[in-house]
Amino acid sequence: MEHMLDNLSKAEFISICVRNPSIHKDDLWHTHVNYEICLETNSMCFRKKSSCVRRRYSEFVWLRHCLEQNALIIELPKLPPWNPFFSPRHTAEVARRMKGLQRFLESVLHTPLLLSDSRLHLFLQSDLSTTKIEKCARGKTRYTVAEAIQRSSSVHIGSLEDKGSYDSDCESSSSLSGSGLSVETPIQGSSLTLFESSDREPELFSCLSESPIEP
C-alpha cells in the first residue's frame, strides 16, 4: 500500500489555466484582451514548476502555426474561431474564447511530441514577443532560451528585448464602460530555466514525459 501511494505521488502532471482577461488599450479607438496563463507541473519537461504570463489571441494563432511545423501526422487542436466582430465589451464572448484557449493548451501539453518545441516553452514562460521567441529559438539572439525564461520577471528583461506591438485581433472599442473587464497594463510572469541551444533551427527539448519524477 505504501509503495502504491509512493508511485502515485510521483505521477507527472501538467496543469494549465487561462484566466483573468484584461483589456489593454492600444490607442484611442483600439483595444485588445489578453489572458493570464498559469502553469503548474512536476513534469521533467519543465525545470520551473510554476509560472504565469499574459498572452493575447493573435499570439495563440502564431503558436499553433509554429507547432504545425513539428506536428507531423498529429492533428493539432483547434483554437476558438477568429471573429472580426469580437468586442472586449462582450463578457460572454471573452469567456467563451478564454475557455477555448485553455482547451487548446490542455491538448497541446498532453501531446509529448509538441513539448519538444522551445517556442512553446518561451510562449508559456517568458515575456518575449512572438518575433523575439522565433529568433531566440533559432539562436539568433544574444541571449539563450534559458536566459530569456529565467529573466522574464526581472528588471533585466528590459535589456533583453523591447516588446513591440502585436497584430490586430480586430478587438476595438470606442468605450470600455460596462465591459465587466479590468483595464490594465499586462502583468508578465516569471519563469523557468530550460535547456539551451545555439542551433539555427528551432531548439528542441528532450524530455521523457511518461517517466516518473525522481524525488
Backbone as CSV, one residue per row, in Angstrom:
resi,resn,N_x,N_y,N_z,CA_x,CA_y,CA_z,C_x,C_y,C_z
1,MET,0.832,-1.203,0.000,0.000,0.000,0.000,0.868,1.255,0.000
2,GLU,1.878,1.258,0.835,2.770,2.405,0.913,3.497,2.607,-0.409
3,HIS,3.896,1.495,-1.045,4.575,1.569,-2.328,3.645,2.157,-3.394
4,MET,2.372,1.791,-3.347,1.404,2.306,-4.308,1.219,3.814,-4.142
5,LEU,1.111,4.265,-2.911,0.953,5.692,-2.653,2.184,6.462,-3.092
6,ASP,3.352,5.847,-2.908,4.594,6.493,-3.316,4.627,6.682,-4.824
7,ASN,4.176,5.677,-5.569,4.141,5.769,-7.021,3.155,6.830,-7.489
8,LEU,2.020,6.917,-6.805,1.033,7.924,-7.161,1.575,9.329,-6.952
9,SER,2.346,9.495,-5.878,2.895,10.813,-5.577,3.917,11.244,-6.613
10,LYS,4.487,10.258,-7.335,5.484,10.570,-8.342,4.879,10.750,-9.729
11,ALA,3.598,10.539,-9.871,2.966,10.646,-11.182,3.093,12.076,-11.709
12,GLU,3.447,12.186,-12.985,3.622,13.502,-13.582,2.280,14.148,-13.897
13,PHE,2.242,15.457,-13.789,1.053,16.202,-14.189,1.484,17.548,-14.749
14,ILE,0.666,18.063,-15.634,0.819,19.422,-16.150,-0.552,20.067,-16.099
15,SER,-0.672,21.102,-15.308,-1.950,21.797,-15.151,-1.834,23.202,-15.732
16,ILE,-2.758,23.544,-16.613,-2.734,24.868,-17.247,-4.068,25.561,-17.012
17,CYS,-4.025,26.845,-16.762,-5.247,27.614,-16.530,-5.144,28.942,-17.271
18,VAL,-6.152,29.248,-18.074,-6.249,30.543,-18.747,-7.344,31.327,-18.038
19,ARG,-6.998,32.474,-17.500,-7.932,33.183,-16.631,-7.665,34.697,-16.667
20,ASN,-8.424,35.425,-15.871,-8.226,36.861,-15.644,-8.050,37.671,-16.930
21,PRO,-9.040,37.685,-17.818,-8.915,38.522,-19.016,-8.838,39.996,-18.636
22,SER,-8.007,40.723,-19.333,-7.898,42.159,-19.070,-7.793,42.906,-20.388
23,ILE,-8.337,44.092,-20.399,-8.351,44.917,-21.598,-7.106,45.792,-21.625
24,HIS,-6.444,45.764,-22.763,-5.268,46.614,-22.964,-5.613,47.629,-24.042
25,LYS,-5.441,48.878,-23.749,-5.790,49.939,-24.692,-4.596,50.242,-25.586
26,ASP,-4.757,49.983,-26.899,-3.682,50.227,-27.858,-3.577,51.710,-28.218
27,ASP,-4.710,52.309,-28.477,-4.767,53.728,-28.789,-6.167,54.230,-28.447
28,LEU,-6.528,55.392,-28.990,-7.807,55.998,-28.616,-8.988,55.124,-28.994
29,TRP,-8.875,54.375,-30.121,-10.023,53.638,-30.627,-9.886,52.125,-30.522
30,HIS,-8.701,51.639,-30.337,-8.482,50.195,-30.406,-8.029,49.614,-29.072
31,THR,-8.571,48.466,-28.775,-8.200,47.733,-27.574,-8.061,46.259,-27.924
32,HIS,-7.420,45.523,-27.042,-7.413,44.068,-27.172,-7.470,43.448,-25.784
33,VAL,-7.828,42.189,-25.748,-7.901,41.451,-24.486,-6.715,40.490,-24.411
34,ASN,-6.049,40.468,-23.288,-5.067,39.415,-23.074,-5.459,38.601,-21.853
35,TYR,-4.862,37.445,-21.736,-5.279,36.462,-20.741,-4.076,35.971,-19.956
36,GLU,-4.289,35.722,-18.693,-3.235,35.193,-17.846,-3.156,33.672,-18.026
37,ILE,-1.969,33.174,-18.319,-1.739,31.740,-18.470,-0.900,31.276,-17.290
38,CYS,-1.479,30.434,-16.452,-0.781,29.934,-15.272,-0.512,28.443,-15.439
39,LEU,0.730,28.071,-15.240,1.167,26.682,-15.408,1.669,26.130,-14.091
40,GLU,1.210,24.935,-13.736,1.698,24.203,-12.571,2.044,22.793,-13.028
41,THR,3.225,22.308,-12.683,3.632,20.992,-13.146,4.745,20.412,-12.289
42,ASN,4.904,19.100,-12.387,6.096,18.449,-11.843,6.802,17.671,-12.945
43,SER,6.460,18.000,-14.200,6.994,17.279,-15.345,8.489,17.524,-15.522
44,MET,9.172,16.512,-15.992,10.595,16.626,-16.276,10.856,17.573,-17.440
45,CYS,9.838,17.883,-18.224,9.995,18.791,-19.358,10.169,20.241,-18.921
46,PHE,9.824,20.548,-17.685,9.879,21.916,-17.189,10.764,21.985,-15.953
47,ARG,11.798,22.807,-16.011,12.655,22.991,-14.840,11.941,23.794,-13.751
48,LYS,11.198,24.809,-14.162,10.415,25.609,-13.213,9.021,25.016,-13.155
49,LYS,8.506,24.850,-11.972,7.250,24.118,-11.822,6.010,24.997,-11.797
50,SER,6.177,26.299,-11.772,5.010,27.176,-11.833,5.392,28.485,-12.506
51,SER,4.460,29.052,-13.241,4.712,30.315,-13.931,3.391,30.943,-14.347
52,CYS,3.419,32.245,-14.580,2.269,32.973,-15.096,2.747,34.030,-16.081
53,VAL,2.125,34.077,-17.247,2.403,35.111,-18.235,1.070,35.565,-18.823
54,ARG,1.126,36.597,-19.657,-0.076,37.065,-20.330,0.123,36.998,-21.844
55,ARG,-0.893,36.507,-22.531,-0.871,36.409,-23.981,-2.227,36.801,-24.544
56,ARG,-2.223,37.230,-25.819,-3.463,37.592,-26.497,-3.751,36.600,-27.609
57,TYR,-4.941,36.721,-28.182,-5.420,35.729,-29.147,-4.482,35.583,-30.343
58,SER,-4.011,36.692,-30.903,-3.160,36.615,-32.088,-1.872,35.855,-31.800
59,GLU,-1.409,35.871,-30.562,-0.211,35.112,-30.210,-0.494,33.610,-30.177
60,PHE,-1.703,33.245,-29.762,-2.102,31.842,-29.811,-2.138,31.349,-31.265
61,VAL,-2.628,32.192,-32.165,-2.666,31.833,-33.580,-1.245,31.580,-34.081
62,TRP,-0.331,32.445,-33.699,1.080,32.272,-34.071,1.631,30.961,-33.517
63,LEU,1.341,30.666,-32.259,1.847,29.443,-31.631,1.352,28.212,-32.376
64,ARG,0.089,28.173,-32.699,-0.444,27.000,-33.393,0.244,26.806,-34.740
65,HIS,0.503,27.889,-35.437,1.211,27.797,-36.714,2.612,27.216,-36.516
66,CYS,3.285,27.650,-35.461,4.620,27.123,-35.166,4.573,25.627,-34.857
67,LEU,3.615,25.218,-34.064,3.527,23.818,-33.659,3.212,22.907,-34.840
68,GLU,2.562,23.445,-35.855,2.270,22.653,-37.042,3.551,22.155,-37.707
69,GLN,4.629,22.902,-37.543,5.898,22.514,-38.142,6.476,21.265,-37.490
70,ASN,6.116,20.999,-36.240,6.596,19.814,-35.535,5.524,18.739,-35.398
71,ALA,4.317,19.048,-35.856,3.197,18.149,-35.596,3.270,16.860,-36.407
72,LEU,3.893,16.899,-37.606,3.976,15.735,-38.483,2.570,15.216,-38.769
73,ILE,2.255,14.015,-38.320,0.935,13.447,-38.607,-0.055,13.721,-37.472
74,ILE,0.380,14.453,-36.469,-0.510,14.766,-35.346,-1.524,15.823,-35.773
75,GLU,-2.765,15.591,-35.428,-3.803,16.587,-35.693,-3.853,17.565,-34.530
76,LEU,-3.491,18.793,-34.804,-3.452,19.799,-33.751,-4.857,20.210,-33.326
77,PRO,-5.031,20.533,-32.053,-6.339,21.016,-31.591,-6.662,22.358,-32.237
78,LYS,-7.930,22.659,-32.277,-8.391,23.914,-32.867,-8.403,25.029,-31.831
79,LEU,-8.178,26.230,-32.303,-8.370,27.420,-31.486,-9.812,27.880,-31.614
80,PRO,-10.300,28.632,-30.644,-11.623,29.239,-30.837,-11.579,30.106,-32.089
81,PRO,-12.630,30.117,-32.883,-12.587,30.812,-34.177,-12.369,32.308,-34.049
82,TRP,-11.652,32.850,-35.024,-11.452,34.292,-35.092,-12.765,34.963,-35.461
83,ASN,-13.064,36.033,-34.797,-14.327,36.736,-35.021,-14.026,38.204,-35.312
84,PRO,-14.290,38.670,-36.531,-13.987,40.072,-36.870,-14.804,41.068,-36.063
85,PHE,-15.875,40.578,-35.441,-16.727,41.467,-34.652,-16.525,41.273,-33.146
86,PHE,-15.455,40.569,-32.806,-15.167,40.332,-31.387,-14.985,41.664,-30.663
87,SER,-15.621,41.780,-29.520,-15.511,43.018,-28.736,-15.208,42.689,-27.286
88,PRO,-14.234,43.371,-26.699,-13.926,43.146,-25.282,-15.042,43.577,-24.352
89,ARG,-16.033,44.291,-24.881,-17.164,44.707,-24.061,-18.141,43.564,-23.824
90,HIS,-18.075,42.526,-24.666,-18.995,41.401,-24.554,-18.357,40.317,-23.685
91,THR,-18.686,40.333,-22.431,-18.019,39.424,-21.493,-18.287,37.955,-21.809
92,ALA,-19.460,37.649,-22.369,-19.759,36.260,-22.709,-18.835,35.771,-23.821
93,GLU,-18.574,36.627,-24.818,-17.662,36.270,-25.893,-16.251,36.064,-25.358
94,VAL,-15.832,36.949,-24.476,-14.494,36.842,-23.884,-14.372,35.541,-23.111
95,ALA,-15.404,35.196,-22.353,-15.370,33.970,-21.554,-15.295,32.731,-22.438
96,ARG,-16.056,32.730,-23.552,-16.020,31.590,-24.470,-14.645,31.439,-25.106
97,ARG,-14.074,32.561,-25.511,-12.742,32.500,-26.114,-11.727,32.006,-25.097
98,MET,-11.813,32.493,-23.878,-10.864,32.106,-22.839,-10.916,30.604,-22.580
99,LYS,-12.127,30.047,-22.523,-12.268,28.601,-22.308,-11.700,27.819,-23.489
100,GLY,-11.915,28.328,-24.705,-11.372,27.670,-25.884,-9.862,27.683,-25.904
101,LEU,-9.273,28.777,-25.473,-7.808,28.869,-25.412,-7.245,27.879,-24.390
102,GLN,-7.949,27.720,-23.276,-7.493,26.763,-22.273,-7.569,25.334,-22.800
103,ARG,-8.651,24.997,-23.475,-8.778,23.650,-24.051,-7.664,23.385,-25.061
104,PHE,-7.326,24.402,-25.842,-6.243,24.268,-26.815,-4.922,23.935,-26.117
105,LEU,-4.587,24.702,-25.077,-3.322,24.472,-24.366,-3.311,23.135,-23.645
106,GLU,-4.437,22.746,-23.082,-4.503,21.452,-22.404,-4.188,20.318,-23.371
107,SER,-4.741,20.405,-24.568,-4.491,19.363,-25.564,-3.037,19.375,-26.007
108,VAL,-2.486,20.552,-26.227,-1.085,20.671,-26.651,-0.149,20.090,-25.600
109,LEU,-0.384,20.414,-24.339,0.520,19.993,-23.276,0.404,18.501,-22.961
110,HIS,-0.622,17.857,-23.454,-0.752,16.417,-23.267,-0.347,15.650,-24.529
111,THR,0.371,16.339,-25.422,0.935,15.710,-26.615,2.448,15.756,-26.496
112,PRO,3.097,14.666,-26.074,4.537,14.678,-25.765,5.419,15.250,-26.869
113,LEU,5.107,14.963,-28.131,5.952,15.450,-29.219,6.015,16.968,-29.252
114,LEU,4.906,17.617,-28.965,4.854,19.077,-29.030,5.657,19.731,-27.907
115,LEU,5.876,19.009,-26.826,6.622,19.558,-25.700,8.101,19.741,-26.022
116,SER,8.557,19.224,-27.157,9.963,19.362,-27.521,10.268,20.707,-28.168
117,ASP,9.245,21.493,-28.463,9.444,22.766,-29.159,9.705,23.884,-28.158
118,SER,10.872,24.492,-28.245,11.229,25.539,-27.288,10.357,26.776,-27.436
119,ARG,9.755,26.965,-28.613,8.865,28.119,-28.784,7.643,27.997,-27.888
120,LEU,7.184,26.780,-27.671,6.068,26.564,-26.745,6.468,26.958,-25.333
121,HIS,7.667,26.564,-24.909,8.142,26.906,-23.566,8.303,28.415,-23.402
122,LEU,8.853,29.072,-24.418,9.007,30.523,-24.348,7.656,31.232,-24.358
123,PHE,6.714,30.699,-25.104,5.364,31.261,-25.135,4.714,31.194,-23.765
124,LEU,4.882,30.074,-23.088,4.228,29.840,-21.803,4.960,30.463,-20.630
125,GLN,6.289,30.654,-20.766,7.044,31.011,-19.572,8.089,32.094,-19.801
126,SER,7.843,32.966,-20.758,8.703,34.133,-20.926,7.860,35.326,-21.325
127,ASP,8.472,36.498,-21.275,7.786,37.735,-21.645,8.099,38.164,-23.078
128,LEU,8.803,37.356,-23.836,9.215,37.756,-25.167,8.040,37.841,-26.132
129,SER,8.126,38.769,-27.073,7.147,38.832,-28.157,7.341,37.628,-29.066
130,THR,6.361,37.369,-29.927,6.456,36.215,-30.814,7.639,36.339,-31.769
131,THR,7.942,37.549,-32.211,9.096,37.752,-33.100,10.390,37.380,-32.394
132,LYS,10.538,37.811,-31.150,11.748,37.508,-30.401,11.797,36.042,-29.990
133,ILE,10.643,35.420,-29.757,10.621,33.986,-29.445,11.212,33.197,-30.609
134,GLU,10.783,33.526,-31.814,11.276,32.824,-33.002,12.780,33.000,-33.143
135,LYS,13.266,34.212,-32.968,14.702,34.466,-33.092,15.490,33.750,-31.995
136,CYS,14.957,33.792,-30.790,15.644,33.152,-29.672,15.725,31.645,-29.869
137,ALA,14.639,31.041,-30.321,14.613,29.595,-30.531,15.581,29.161,-31.619
138,ARG,15.882,30.047,-32.551,16.807,29.733,-33.634,18.238,30.152,-33.320
139,GLY,18.477,30.624,-32.103,19.816,31.006,-31.708,20.291,32.300,-32.332
140,LYS,19.366,33.179,-32.682,19.718,34.429,-33.348,19.621,35.635,-32.424
141,THR,19.601,35.397,-31.136,19.623,36.483,-30.163,20.866,36.348,-29.299
142,ARG,21.216,37.411,-28.615,22.422,37.377,-27.774,22.161,36.682,-26.437
143,TYR,20.926,36.273,-26.220,20.567,35.549,-25.004,19.994,34.196,-25.392
144,THR,20.156,33.236,-24.529,19.661,31.885,-24.785,18.201,31.750,-24.355
145,VAL,17.616,30.618,-24.698,16.250,30.318,-24.249,16.190,30.332,-22.727
146,ALA,17.183,29.690,-22.113,17.205,29.624,-20.652,17.274,31.009,-20.028
147,GLU,18.094,31.868,-20.595,18.232,33.219,-20.049,16.943,34.025,-20.227
148,ALA,16.310,33.890,-21.371,15.071,34.623,-21.621,13.994,34.241,-20.627
149,ILE,13.910,32.958,-20.326,12.889,32.488,-19.390,13.250,32.846,-17.963
150,GLN,14.508,32.665,-17.613,14.952,32.930,-16.251,14.772,34.393,-15.881
151,ARG,14.959,35.284,-16.829,14.917,36.715,-16.549,13.572,37.348,-16.863
152,SER,12.588,36.559,-17.190,11.334,37.108,-17.699,10.624,38.049,-16.744
153,SER,10.819,37.883,-15.446,10.123,38.745,-14.489,11.047,39.757,-13.850
154,SER,12.302,39.747,-14.243,13.265,40.632,-13.591,13.448,41.908,-14.393
155,VAL,14.131,42.871,-13.799,14.377,44.132,-14.482,15.299,43.931,-15.668
156,HIS,16.016,42.805,-15.693,16.955,42.554,-16.777,16.257,42.271,-18.094
157,ILE,14.990,41.873,-18.049,14.312,41.522,-19.280,14.199,42.729,-20.201
158,GLY,14.177,43.917,-19.615,14.125,45.111,-20.439,15.337,45.254,-21.319
159,SER,16.473,44.750,-20.862,17.688,44.810,-21.660,17.744,43.706,-22.688
160,LEU,16.860,42.703,-22.532,16.845,41.602,-23.487,16.027,41.940,-24.719
161,GLU,14.939,42.644,-24.536,14.112,42.934,-25.700,13.172,44.077,-25.451
162,ASP,12.832,44.765,-26.501,11.806,45.783,-26.474,10.571,45.183,-27.105
163,LYS,9.584,44.901,-26.294,8.410,44.197,-26.796,7.582,45.110,-27.678
164,GLY,7.409,44.722,-28.932,6.683,45.535,-29.887,5.202,45.243,-29.879
165,SER,4.516,45.930,-30.743,3.074,45.733,-30.834,2.764,44.447,-31.572
166,TYR,1.595,43.886,-31.300,1.169,42.653,-31.919,0.207,42.943,-33.066
167,ASP,-0.077,41.926,-33.841,-1.067,42.053,-34.896,-2.439,42.310,-34.284
168,SER,-3.243,43.046,-35.013,-4.580,43.366,-34.513,-5.469,42.143,-34.491
169,ASP,-6.296,42.039,-33.474,-7.301,40.980,-33.389,-8.666,41.519,-33.807
170,CYS,-8.699,42.735,-34.341,-9.972,43.402,-34.628,-10.782,43.533,-33.350
171,GLU,-10.093,43.744,-32.241,-10.779,43.935,-30.969,-10.717,45.426,-30.659
172,SER,-11.699,46.161,-31.094,-11.683,47.600,-30.924,-12.955,48.073,-30.257
173,SER,-12.826,49.210,-29.600,-13.986,49.765,-28.908,-13.728,51.231,-28.657
174,SER,-14.749,52.028,-28.797,-14.621,53.451,-28.520,-14.893,53.742,-27.064
175,SER,-15.432,52.772,-26.351,-15.729,52.949,-24.934,-15.568,51.633,-24.223
176,LEU,-14.948,51.662,-23.054,-14.732,50.453,-22.281,-15.709,50.331,-21.128
177,SER,-16.577,51.294,-21.002,-17.508,51.270,-19.882,-18.479,50.125,-20.041
178,GLY,-18.779,49.469,-18.924,-19.741,48.382,-18.935,-19.192,47.075,-19.470
179,SER,-17.886,47.006,-19.682,-17.323,45.789,-20.246,-17.243,44.668,-19.232
180,GLY,-17.156,45.008,-17.955,-17.021,43.985,-16.928,-15.610,43.446,-16.806
181,LEU,-14.681,44.027,-17.581,-13.295,43.590,-17.536,-12.431,44.734,-17.049
182,SER,-11.349,44.394,-16.407,-10.440,45.421,-15.927,-9.610,45.965,-17.072
183,VAL,-9.277,47.231,-17.002,-8.388,47.849,-17.976,-7.062,48.071,-17.276
184,GLU,-6.037,47.380,-17.758,-4.769,47.459,-17.066,-3.647,47.104,-18.005
185,THR,-2.450,47.452,-17.609,-1.275,47.048,-18.355,-0.987,45.594,-18.059
186,PRO,-0.739,44.779,-19.082,-0.491,43.358,-18.849,0.640,43.134,-17.867
187,ILE,0.416,42.206,-16.950,1.437,41.852,-15.972,2.114,40.586,-16.438
188,GLN,3.407,40.644,-16.627,4.129,39.488,-17.104,4.639,38.662,-15.939
189,GLY,4.662,37.352,-16.108,5.076,36.455,-15.038,6.499,35.999,-15.186
190,SER,6.983,35.349,-14.168,8.340,34.851,-14.208,8.353,33.404,-14.622
191,SER,9.532,32.894,-14.912,9.583,31.535,-15.331,10.911,30.858,-15.167
192,LEU,10.939,29.744,-15.845,11.914,28.738,-15.572,13.153,28.720,-16.399
193,THR,14.076,27.945,-15.928,15.293,27.722,-16.671,15.128,26.454,-17.480
194,LEU,15.316,26.561,-18.792,15.189,25.408,-19.659,16.551,25.095,-20.279
195,PHE,16.539,24.275,-21.318,17.782,23.899,-21.964,18.173,24.929,-23.004
196,GLU,19.443,24.978,-23.366,19.941,25.977,-24.279,20.351,25.357,-25.606
197,SER,20.424,26.224,-26.638,20.915,25.787,-27.928,21.332,26.985,-28.731
198,SER,22.337,26.838,-29.567,22.753,27.897,-30.462,22.523,27.503,-31.908
199,ASP,21.754,26.426,-32.146,21.478,25.958,-33.494,20.610,26.955,-34.227
200,ARG,20.669,26.899,-35.536,19.847,27.768,-36.364,18.394,27.330,-36.368
201,GLU,18.163,26.044,-36.316,16.798,25.552,-36.305,16.182,25.745,-34.932
202,PRO,14.848,25.793,-34.846,14.203,25.952,-33.534,14.696,24.906,-32.558
203,GLU,15.044,25.353,-31.383,15.592,24.462,-30.362,14.561,23.439,-29.914
204,LEU,14.993,22.207,-29.771,14.102,21.152,-29.317,14.498,20.727,-27.923
205,PHE,13.515,20.432,-27.121,13.740,19.998,-25.757,13.607,18.489,-25.680
206,SER,14.525,17.874,-24.971,14.470,16.428,-24.783,13.859,16.135,-23.427
207,CYS,12.774,15.392,-23.432,12.137,15.060,-22.162,11.454,13.712,-22.264
208,LEU,11.348,13.036,-21.154,10.651,11.764,-21.076,9.361,12.012,-20.337
209,SER,8.345,12.378,-21.060,7.115,12.857,-20.428,6.357,11.780,-19.694
210,GLU,6.666,10.511,-19.975,5.934,9.452,-19.322,6.739,8.800,-18.210
211,SER,7.915,9.330,-17.920,8.739,8.772,-16.860,8.408,9.417,-15.531
212,PRO,8.461,8.683,-14.450,8.159,9.261,-13.144,9.226,10.246,-12.697
213,ILE,8.815,11.221,-11.898,9.733,12.196,-11.357,10.514,11.572,-10.203
214,GLU,11.815,11.742,-10.255,12.626,11.232,-9.159,12.518,12.183,-7.975
215,PRO,12.538,11.670,-6.761,12.403,12.539,-5.576,13.618,13.434,-5.425
